[in-house]
Amino acid sequence: MVAAAWYAGWHATDFPLANVSWDKYTHMTYSFATTLPNVTQLSLAESDEQLIPQFVSAARNNSVKALVSVGGWTGSLYYSSNVASSENRTAFVKTITEFATKYELDGIDFDWEYPGNQGIGCNVVSPNDTSNFLSFLQELRHDPVGQKLFLTAATSIFPWKGPDGTPLTNVSGFAEVLDYVAIMNYDIWGSWSTSVGPNAPLNDTCAPAADQQGSAVSAVAAWTAAGMPAHQIVLGVASYGHSFQVEPSEAIECDDDGDVLAAYPSFTADQPIGDAWDDAAGVDECGAQTGPGGVFDFWGLIKGGFLFENGTVAEGIDYRFDECSQTAYVYNETSAVMVSFDDAKAFAAKGKFIKTQGLRGFAIWEAGGDFKDILLDSISKAAGIEEDCDSQTETQTPPTTSDNGDDDCDDSETPPDSDESDNGSGSSDNDNGDDDC
């Protein structure tokens, strides 16, 4: 099973490589190399290029596959043009293979946001993006270096769009050239939404129709229906949440149990500032003015007083666990800030889903967002990853370039079920004691 995370190079000062719990991962992806107008080049200007050799060395010393992710939200501007013609695809294959060889990488993660669909706002986009992407990957797989690389792709919750602008109904060609896809099941709701909602819903089929914006359940169903085998799907999970400014009159409802947090409350236009890693207001890569991101990492929720250091809700903070989306909410009535995020219970629910659906594993954005491995340990246990996995296998049999990377343990044994991963319990709300009902 894959236990992966993205490592953000620009956060290395606060979260150095030595702080990574390498023994709990099978794959680690350094982020990001970004696309450029010149198809023969990639940029690492924002991600500390000098750190990559140390990253690869640390991964190798711990029998973890070392990948670099190409693209990202701000780095996908020129993917389309880089694969638009046969000549460019051949050149881009050479760029990727030389990049992988230079840094002695095990693999490359393609995080194109998004083929055939605008992402940040100024990406080059073509209706032929998805077919060109597949042609590029096929050519890469026929390259002597490319055929040995571990290739992954970070995707949206919907299959890539075809030339008519609708999601593909057949992605089997991608399954033949990629080792797995990581469905980025987060940022489903945020400041762009009409109300507060779950950042990373496990399920939304149980929500009111108007609130069904996507989820892990619907995403896996869509990708498998389109021909991506479940064992080639990794669930992307978030170690952060989105914040909203919500007036107490909208945030708090009264029921038979007293004060409870409302589901899908409206929020004001004032975006709260998140933790120390939150994006500040400024101008983005497209020249557009942006406000603060309002993002709280899991550690940021602890530092911000929403949670105790053990990950449970802090005193004086309202808490709600939504049984449909299987995600958590916290609310500070004094500051009127509500945050939608995943706690240990939410990660356990996702781990159980991975196990029961036969998925390839999980990938966390980002490794540094957790706090004392509370989230990592929760999803690993629920997904059935054995604690002594690496010591049993990887230390005895080092990975080779031909290893498919799908497993670092013996999956023939069925791990025991964990009571903590059971998501069928009743809803839980934490009343801060201020009851006006």
C-alpha positions as CSV (number, residue, x, y, z in Angstrom):
1,M,0.0,0.0,0.0
2,V,1.2,3.5,-0.8
3,A,1.7,5.9,2.1
4,A,2.7,9.1,0.5
5,A,3.0,12.8,1.0
6,W,4.1,15.9,-0.8
7,Y,7.0,17.8,0.7
8,A,6.9,21.6,0.1
9,G,10.4,22.8,-0.5
10,W,9.5,26.3,0.5
11,H,8.5,25.2,4.0
12,A,11.9,23.4,4.6
13,T,13.0,26.0,7.1
14,D,10.1,25.4,9.4
15,F,9.8,21.7,8.5
16,P,13.2,20.3,7.7
17,L,13.8,16.9,6.1
18,A,14.9,15.6,9.5
19,N,11.4,16.1,10.8
20,V,9.8,13.8,8.3
21,S,8.7,10.5,9.8
22,W,10.4,8.6,6.9
23,D,9.7,5.2,8.4
24,K,6.0,5.8,8.0
25,Y,6.0,6.5,4.3
26,T,6.6,4.6,1.1
27,H,6.7,7.5,-1.3
28,M,7.6,11.2,-0.8
29,T,7.1,13.8,-3.5
30,Y,9.1,17.1,-3.5
31,S,7.1,20.1,-4.7
32,F,7.3,21.8,-7.1
33,A,9.2,22.0,-10.4
34,T,7.1,24.4,-12.5
35,T,6.6,24.5,-16.3
36,L,8.1,27.3,-18.4
37,P,7.4,28.7,-21.9
38,N,10.7,27.0,-23.0
39,V,9.8,23.3,-23.2
40,T,13.5,22.4,-22.5
41,Q,13.4,23.8,-19.0
42,L,11.7,23.4,-15.6
43,S,12.0,25.9,-12.8
44,L,12.7,25.2,-9.1
45,A,13.0,28.9,-8.3
46,E,10.3,28.8,-5.5
47,S,11.2,25.4,-4.1
48,D,14.9,25.4,-3.0
49,E,16.7,23.5,-5.8
50,Q,19.7,23.0,-3.6
51,L,17.7,20.8,-1.2
52,I,16.7,18.2,-3.7
53,P,19.9,16.1,-3.4
54,Q,19.4,16.0,0.4
55,F,15.7,15.1,-0.1
56,V,16.6,12.2,-2.4
57,S,19.4,11.0,-0.1
58,A,17.1,11.0,2.9
59,A,14.4,9.1,1.0
60,R,16.9,6.5,-0.2
61,N,18.4,6.0,3.2
62,N,14.9,5.2,4.5
63,S,13.8,3.0,1.5
64,V,11.3,5.6,0.4
65,K,10.7,6.4,-3.2
66,A,11.8,9.9,-4.1
67,L,9.7,11.8,-6.6
68,V,9.4,15.4,-7.8
69,S,6.1,17.0,-8.7
70,V,5.9,19.0,-11.8
71,G,3.2,21.7,-12.0
72,G,0.9,22.6,-9.1
73,W,-1.7,25.3,-8.9
74,T,0.8,28.1,-9.8
75,G,3.1,26.0,-11.9
76,S,0.9,24.6,-14.6
77,L,0.8,27.6,-16.9
78,Y,2.7,26.0,-19.8
79,Y,1.8,22.3,-19.6
80,S,-0.5,22.7,-22.5
81,S,2.0,24.3,-24.9
82,N,4.7,21.9,-23.7
83,V,2.8,18.9,-25.0
84,A,0.8,20.6,-27.8
85,S,2.9,19.2,-30.8
86,S,4.8,16.1,-31.5
87,E,8.0,18.1,-31.5
88,N,7.3,19.7,-28.1
89,R,6.3,16.3,-26.6
90,T,9.6,14.8,-27.7
91,A,11.4,17.8,-26.2
92,F,9.4,17.6,-23.0
93,V,10.2,13.9,-22.6
94,K,13.9,14.8,-22.9
95,T,13.4,17.6,-20.3
96,I,11.7,15.2,-17.8
97,T,14.2,12.3,-18.3
98,E,17.2,14.6,-18.0
99,F,15.7,16.2,-14.9
100,A,15.1,12.8,-13.3
101,T,18.6,11.6,-14.2
102,K,20.2,14.8,-12.8
103,Y,18.6,14.4,-9.4
104,E,18.6,10.6,-9.4
105,L,14.9,10.5,-8.9
106,D,12.8,7.3,-8.6
107,G,9.8,9.0,-10.3
108,I,7.9,12.1,-11.4
109,D,4.5,13.3,-10.3
110,F,2.5,15.2,-13.0
111,D,0.3,17.8,-11.2
112,W,-1.3,19.5,-14.2
113,E,-4.1,21.7,-12.9
114,Y,-5.9,21.1,-15.3
115,P,-5.8,19.5,-18.7
116,G,-8.5,21.1,-20.9
117,N,-9.7,23.3,-18.1
118,Q,-8.4,26.6,-16.7
119,G,-6.8,26.5,-13.3
120,I,-5.3,29.6,-11.8
121,G,-6.6,31.8,-14.5
122,C,-3.8,32.3,-17.1
123,N,-2.9,28.8,-18.0
124,V,-2.4,28.0,-21.7
125,V,-5.4,25.7,-22.4
126,S,-6.4,23.6,-25.5
127,P,-9.3,21.3,-26.0
128,N,-6.7,18.7,-27.0
129,D,-4.8,18.9,-23.7
130,T,-5.9,15.5,-22.4
131,S,-5.2,13.6,-25.6
132,N,-1.8,15.4,-25.9
133,F,-1.0,14.6,-22.3
134,L,-1.6,10.9,-22.9
135,S,0.5,10.9,-26.1
136,F,3.3,12.6,-24.1
137,L,3.1,9.9,-21.3
138,Q,3.1,7.1,-23.9
139,E,6.2,8.5,-25.5
140,L,7.8,9.0,-22.0
141,R,7.1,5.3,-21.3
142,H,8.9,4.3,-24.5
143,D,12.0,6.2,-23.5
144,P,14.8,4.1,-22.0
145,V,14.9,6.3,-18.9
146,G,11.1,7.0,-18.7
147,Q,10.2,3.3,-18.8
148,K,12.0,2.8,-15.5
149,L,10.5,5.9,-13.7
150,F,7.7,5.6,-11.3
151,L,5.0,7.9,-12.9
152,T,2.0,9.4,-11.0
153,A,-0.5,12.1,-11.7
154,A,-2.4,14.4,-9.2
155,T,-5.9,14.8,-10.5
156,S,-9.1,16.6,-9.7
157,I,-12.1,14.7,-8.4
158,F,-13.4,14.4,-12.0
159,P,-11.7,12.5,-14.8
160,W,-9.7,14.8,-17.2
161,K,-11.8,16.7,-19.7
162,G,-12.1,15.6,-23.3
163,P,-12.2,17.9,-26.4
164,D,-15.9,18.5,-25.8
165,G,-15.3,19.9,-22.3
166,T,-16.9,17.0,-20.5
167,P,-15.0,14.4,-18.3
168,L,-13.6,11.5,-20.2
169,T,-15.6,8.2,-20.0
170,N,-12.5,6.2,-20.8
171,V,-9.1,6.8,-19.1
172,S,-7.8,3.3,-19.5
173,G,-5.0,4.6,-21.7
174,F,-3.7,6.5,-18.7
175,A,-3.9,3.4,-16.5
176,E,-1.5,1.7,-18.9
177,V,1.2,4.4,-18.5
178,L,0.8,5.7,-15.0
179,D,1.6,3.8,-11.8
180,Y,-1.3,5.6,-10.0
181,V,-3.4,8.7,-9.9
182,A,-3.8,10.7,-6.7
183,I,-7.3,12.2,-6.5
184,M,-6.9,15.6,-4.8
185,N,-10.0,15.3,-2.7
186,Y,-9.7,18.7,-1.0
187,D,-10.5,22.3,-1.7
188,I,-14.1,21.2,-2.5
189,W,-15.5,24.1,-0.5
190,G,-13.7,27.3,0.3
191,S,-14.0,31.1,0.1
192,W,-15.2,30.8,-3.5
193,S,-18.3,28.8,-2.3
194,T,-21.7,30.2,-1.4
195,S,-21.6,28.8,2.1
196,V,-19.3,27.1,4.5
197,G,-18.8,23.5,3.5
198,P,-16.4,20.5,3.9
199,N,-12.9,21.1,2.6
200,A,-12.4,17.4,2.0
201,P,-15.7,15.4,2.1
202,L,-15.4,11.6,2.2
203,N,-19.0,11.4,1.0
204,D,-21.6,13.9,-0.3
205,T,-24.2,11.6,-1.7
206,C,-26.0,11.9,1.6
207,A,-26.0,15.7,1.5
208,P,-28.8,17.8,0.1
209,A,-28.6,18.0,-3.7
210,A,-27.5,21.7,-3.7
211,D,-24.6,20.7,-1.4
212,Q,-23.3,17.8,-3.5
213,Q,-20.1,19.4,-4.8
214,G,-18.0,16.3,-4.9
215,S,-16.3,13.9,-2.5
216,A,-14.0,10.9,-2.3
217,V,-17.0,8.5,-2.8
218,S,-18.2,10.2,-6.0
219,A,-14.7,10.8,-7.3
220,V,-13.6,7.1,-6.9
221,A,-16.9,6.1,-8.5
222,A,-16.3,8.4,-11.5
223,W,-12.7,7.4,-12.1
224,T,-13.3,3.7,-11.8
225,A,-16.3,3.9,-14.1
226,A,-14.0,5.6,-16.6
227,G,-11.6,2.7,-16.5
228,M,-9.0,3.5,-13.8
229,P,-8.6,0.4,-11.6
230,A,-9.2,1.0,-7.9
231,H,-5.7,-0.4,-7.2
232,Q,-4.2,2.4,-9.2
233,I,-6.1,5.1,-7.3
234,V,-4.5,6.9,-4.3
235,L,-6.7,9.1,-2.2
236,G,-5.3,12.6,-1.7
237,V,-6.0,13.9,1.8
238,A,-5.5,17.3,3.4
239,S,-3.7,18.2,6.5
240,Y,-5.2,21.7,6.4
241,G,-8.6,23.4,6.5
242,H,-10.3,26.5,5.1
243,S,-11.5,29.3,7.4
244,F,-14.6,31.5,7.1
245,Q,-15.9,34.5,9.0
246,V,-19.3,33.5,10.3
247,E,-21.5,35.6,12.5
248,P,-22.7,33.8,15.7
249,S,-26.3,34.1,14.6
250,E,-25.5,32.1,11.5
251,A,-23.0,29.7,13.1
252,I,-25.0,28.5,16.1
253,E,-28.3,26.7,16.1
254,C,-30.4,25.5,19.0
255,D,-31.7,22.0,19.2
256,D,-32.8,19.6,22.0
257,D,-29.1,19.2,23.0
258,G,-28.4,22.9,23.3
259,D,-26.1,24.9,21.0
260,V,-24.8,23.1,17.9
261,L,-22.9,24.4,14.9
262,A,-25.0,24.9,11.8
263,A,-24.5,22.9,8.7
264,Y,-23.6,25.0,5.6
265,P,-23.9,28.5,7.3
266,S,-23.4,31.7,5.3
267,F,-20.2,33.6,5.8
268,T,-19.2,37.3,5.4
269,A,-16.8,38.7,2.8
270,D,-14.1,39.2,5.4
271,Q,-11.6,36.4,4.9
272,P,-9.8,35.4,8.1
273,I,-6.0,35.2,8.0
274,G,-4.8,31.6,8.5
275,D,-1.7,30.4,10.2
276,A,1.9,31.3,9.6
277,W,2.0,29.4,6.3
278,D,-1.1,31.0,4.9
279,D,-0.7,32.9,1.6
280,A,-0.7,36.6,2.3
281,A,-2.7,39.1,0.2
282,G,-0.9,40.1,-3.0
283,V,-0.7,39.6,-6.7
284,D,-0.7,36.1,-8.1
285,E,1.1,34.6,-11.2
286,C,-1.6,35.9,-13.5
287,G,-1.3,39.5,-12.1
288,A,-4.6,39.3,-10.3
289,Q,-5.0,40.7,-6.8
290,T,-5.7,38.1,-4.2
291,G,-6.6,38.2,-0.5
292,P,-5.3,36.0,2.3
293,G,-5.9,32.3,1.7
294,G,-7.4,31.7,5.2
295,V,-5.8,28.3,5.4
296,F,-5.0,26.6,8.8
297,D,-2.7,23.6,8.8
298,F,-3.5,21.0,11.4
299,W,-0.6,22.3,13.5
300,G,-1.9,25.8,12.9
301,L,-5.3,24.9,14.5
302,I,-3.4,23.8,17.6
303,K,-1.2,27.0,17.6
304,G,-4.3,29.1,16.9
305,G,-6.1,27.7,20.0
306,F,-8.8,25.7,18.2
307,L,-7.4,22.3,19.2
308,F,-5.3,20.9,22.1
309,E,-1.9,19.4,21.3
310,N,-3.5,15.9,21.3
311,G,-5.8,17.0,18.4
312,T,-9.0,17.3,20.4
313,V,-11.1,20.4,20.5
314,A,-9.9,23.1,22.9
315,E,-11.8,24.6,25.7
316,G,-14.3,27.3,24.7
317,I,-14.3,26.2,21.0
318,D,-17.4,24.8,19.4
319,Y,-17.0,21.5,17.4
320,R,-19.1,19.6,15.0
321,F,-18.4,16.3,13.2
322,D,-20.5,16.0,10.1
323,E,-21.6,12.4,9.7
324,C,-22.3,12.7,6.0
325,S,-19.0,14.3,4.8
326,Q,-17.1,12.7,7.7
327,T,-15.3,15.9,8.3
328,A,-14.8,18.3,11.3
329,Y,-15.7,21.9,12.0
330,V,-14.4,24.2,14.8
331,Y,-15.7,27.7,15.6
332,N,-14.4,30.4,17.8
333,E,-17.4,32.5,18.7
334,T,-15.2,35.4,20.0
335,S,-13.4,35.8,16.7
336,A,-16.3,34.5,14.6
337,V,-13.9,32.2,12.7
338,M,-15.1,28.8,11.6
339,V,-12.7,26.2,10.1
340,S,-13.6,23.2,8.0
341,F,-10.9,20.6,8.3
342,D,-10.0,16.9,8.8
343,D,-9.2,15.7,12.3
344,A,-8.0,12.2,13.4
345,K,-11.5,10.8,13.2
346,A,-11.9,12.1,9.6
347,F,-8.6,10.6,8.6
348,A,-9.6,7.3,10.1
349,A,-12.8,7.3,8.1
350,K,-10.8,7.9,4.9
351,G,-8.4,5.2,5.9
352,K,-11.2,2.7,6.3
353,F,-12.6,3.8,2.9
354,I,-9.2,3.2,1.3
355,K,-9.1,-0.3,2.8
356,T,-12.7,-1.3,2.0
357,Q,-12.6,0.0,-1.6
358,G,-9.2,-1.6,-2.4
359,L,-7.5,1.7,-3.2
360,R,-3.7,1.9,-3.7
361,G,-3.3,4.1,-0.6
362,F,-3.1,7.8,0.4
363,A,-1.1,10.9,-0.3
364,I,-1.1,13.8,2.2
365,W,-0.8,17.5,1.2
366,E,1.4,18.2,2.9
367,A,3.8,16.3,5.1
368,G,4.5,19.4,7.2
369,G,0.9,20.2,7.9
370,D,0.4,17.5,10.5
371,F,1.3,17.7,14.2
372,K,3.2,14.9,15.8
373,D,1.8,12.5,13.1
374,I,-1.7,12.6,14.6
375,L,-3.3,12.5,11.1
376,L,-0.7,10.2,9.5
377,D,-1.0,7.6,12.3
378,S,-4.8,7.7,12.2
379,I,-5.1,7.1,8.4
380,S,-2.3,4.5,8.4
381,K,-3.9,2.5,11.1
382,A,-7.3,2.6,9.6
383,A,-6.0,1.7,6.1
384,G,-4.3,-1.3,7.5
385,I,-0.7,-0.3,7.2
386,E,1.5,-2.3,9.6
387,E,3.8,-0.3,11.8
388,D,6.8,-2.5,11.2
389,C,6.2,-2.6,7.4
390,D,9.5,-1.2,6.4
391,S,11.6,-3.2,8.8
392,Q,10.0,-6.4,7.6
393,T,10.5,-5.8,3.9
394,E,12.2,-2.7,2.6
395,T,15.3,-3.1,4.8
396,Q,15.6,-6.6,3.6
397,T,14.9,-6.0,-0.1
398,P,15.9,-2.5,-1.3
399,P,13.7,-1.2,-4.1
400,T,14.9,-1.3,-7.7
401,T,14.1,0.9,-10.7
402,S,11.9,-1.8,-12.0
403,D,9.9,-2.1,-8.8
404,N,6.3,-1.0,-9.4
405,G,6.2,0.6,-6.0
406,D,2.7,-0.5,-5.1
407,D,3.6,-2.2,-1.9
408,D,6.1,-2.2,0.9
409,C,4.4,-4.9,2.9
410,D,2.8,-8.3,2.3
411,D,-0.8,-7.5,1.4
412,S,-1.7,-11.2,1.5
413,E,-2.5,-10.8,5.2
414,T,-5.6,-8.9,6.1
415,P,-4.8,-6.4,8.9
416,P,-7.2,-6.5,11.9
417,D,-10.0,-4.0,11.9
418,S,-9.5,-0.9,14.0
419,D,-12.4,0.2,16.2
420,E,-11.1,3.7,15.9
421,S,-11.7,3.6,12.1
422,D,-15.4,2.9,12.5
423,N,-17.2,5.9,11.1
424,G,-20.7,4.7,11.9
425,S,-21.0,6.4,15.2
426,G,-23.5,9.1,16.0
427,S,-22.7,12.8,15.4
428,S,-20.7,14.6,18.1
429,D,-20.9,18.2,18.9
430,N,-18.9,20.1,21.5
431,D,-20.9,22.7,23.4
432,N,-18.7,25.5,24.8
433,G,-21.2,26.0,27.6
434,D,-22.6,29.3,26.4
435,D,-26.2,28.2,26.0
436,D,-28.8,30.7,25.0
437,C,-31.4,28.1,24.0
